[in-house]
């Protein structure tokens, strides 16, 4: 990243007009020095258009993303502000079908543990998680489409932890979500 574009959270002490010290924790972004983020993404997509019948409309897509930074936070006692939030390896696999009238998609996504921010002086990590999503749509004509989709069909939850995975930092349980919808394009 170029110099001056890195963010850090800062805690400041302020005083009032009478000179008495008032302790306020103010967290705000602050530009810091540069850092290096290395990564590689391997992607593959193929439509099996040489197969017979309906199979000619089937395809697959997959990608693997690996990232690292010289400013990672581990379990050692360091200032969590030096890490870039959100960096993690991820894997995605999609099986799809599209014949122009019917569209279908099954997607599996996995993301590894990553630094997500701080809670006071302690780092907070989002633990690894995965989910399965499905979508099927029918294009009635060039204007109208109806669809049904399910997100997080594996009913995965997102767990946050502190410096060590045994330190509870929070949990999100969005559950599986289903949508039945219609769309019009004008």
N, C-alpha and C positions, 0 to 999 in steps of 0.2 A: 504494500500500500504506500502511496506517496506520503511524504512528511506532511504533518498538519491535518491529516484526515482520520486519525485514530482517536477514539473516544475513551474517556476515563470518567469514573464517578468521583466526585470530590466532596468531602465533608468540611464545612467551614464553621468557625466559632465567630459569633457577632456579639456586639454590646449595644445597649440602648443609649439614649441621649444623656442620661444621668451618669453614664460610665459604668453602671453595674453590668456585669457579664451575664449574658443570656446565652444559654447553650441550645443551639438549634442544629439539627442534622439536616443539611441541605444536600441533596444528591442531584447533580446535574452533569451533563456531558462536558468534557473538556478535551480539546485537541492535544494529542501527545506526539511522540516521535513516530517514525515509520516502523513497519514490521514487514516480514516476508511471509506470504502464504503460498505454499506449494501445493499443487494438486494435479490430479489426472482424472479424466472421465473417459470411460470406455463405453461406447454405445453401439447397439446393433438394432436394426429394424429390417424386417423382411415380410413381404406379402407373398403368399404361396399361390401366385396367379397361374402357375403351370399345372396345378392340380385340377382334377375333373370336378364338374358340378359345382355345388355350393362351397366346396373347400377352396376354390380359387379366390374367395373373398376373405379368407382367414389370414391373419398376420400375427407376428410377434414383435415385441419391442422390449429391449432390456438395456439397462445401464447400471454401471458401477461407478461411484464417485469416491475418490480417496483424497483427503486433504490433510495438511499438517501446517503448523505455524511454529515459528521460533518463540512464540509467546503463549504456550499452552499452560494451563493450570493442572497440576497433578495433586497428589495427596500430601506433598511436602508443604511446609509452612511458608508460603510466599504470599505476597500481596495479590489478591484475586483480580485487582484492577488491570493487571498487565495482559490478561487473556482476551482474545477476541470472542465474543459470544456467538454461538450458533454454528461453529465449525464442527463438522462430524462427517464420517463416512456414511454413505447411503447406497442402498441397492433397490432397484425397481424392476419389476417384470410385468409386462402387459400382454394379454392375449386379446386380439380384437377381431371383429367381423364387420364388414361394411359392403353391402351390395347396392347401395344407393337408396334402397327403400328401408331396409332394416340395418340398424347399427347396434353392435354389442361390444362391451369392453369389460374385462376382468383384470384388475390391477392389484398386485401385491407390492407393498412398499415397506422398507425397513430402514430405520435410522439408528446409528450408534449413539452412545452417551456423549453429551456435549455440555460445555459451560454455558449457562444461560443468564448469569448476572450475579448480583450480590444481594444478600439480606444482611444489612449492616456490614460488618467486616468479613463475614463468612461467604465463601463462594457457594452458589447454587448450581447444581447440575441437573439436566434432564436426562433420565436414564434411557437406555435404548428401548425402542418400541417398534411395533410393526402393525400393519392393518391391511385388510382386504376390502376393495371397493368393486362394485358391479354396477353397470349402467346398460340399459337396453332402450332403444328409441325406434319409433316407427315414423318415417317421413311420409305423411299422408299425401302431400304434394310438395311443390317447391316453396310453399308459404307456411304450411302447418306441420308441426311435429308434436307427438305425444311421447312421453318417456317415463320410465321408472328407474330409480337408482337407489342403491344402498351403499352407505359409507360406513367404514369400520365394522364390517360384518363379523370380524373376529372378536368384537366387543373389547378391544384392547384399551387399557387406560395408560395415562402418562403419569409417571411417578418422578418426582423431583427429590433430590437428596443433597446433603451437604458435602463437605470435603470427602467424607467416606460414605459409601453407599448405604451403610447401616444407619446413617443420620437422616431422619425423615425431614423432607423439605416441603412436601405438599403432594397432592394427588389430584388429577383430573380424570373423571370417569364420564366421558361424553356419551358412552354407550353407542350402540348401532343406531344409525339414522336412516330413515327411508323417505323418499320424495316421489310423489306422483305429480307430473306436471305436463303442461302444454306450452308450446312456444310458437309464436307467429313472427315471420320475417317479412317486412314490407319494403 
